[in-house]
Amino acid sequence: MDLHYPAFGTIVIDGTTYDHDVVIADGVVRARDKGPSRPLKGRFGHTPLSLEEDIPWSQPRLVIGTGYSSRLPVMEQVHQHADHHGVQLIVSPTADAVATLTGTDLSPINAILHVTC
């Protein structure tokens, strides 16, 4: 899979440009549905990544890109769930997350990539 994070608010995956957060689950790209986490926005000042969302737990590693300035909050329950189920979380700014994923065999890795702040 060919990934580029050329600028704030945009990610390019296999030649397709996305202007919204994406989830890569088992090699399939889809939009991140933040709706289930929106009620928690007041606690964090930003819609966090919570267990209420459809997080892809099917692989042993999950890369979470936290945005251009790394402002996406990842709730502690997400970390606990990963630990409990033996999933390694790699949480970093989106540019670093894309660098981690670039040139890597993505078959054992899922990802959630926040493209703005």
Buried (B, 14 or more C-beta within 10 A) or exposed (E): BEBBBEEEBBBBBEEEEBEBBBBBBEEEBEEBEBEEBEEBEEEBEBBBBBEBBEBBBEBEBBBBBBBBEBBBBBBEEBEEBBEEEEBEBBBBBBBBBBBBBEEBEBEEBBBBBBBBB
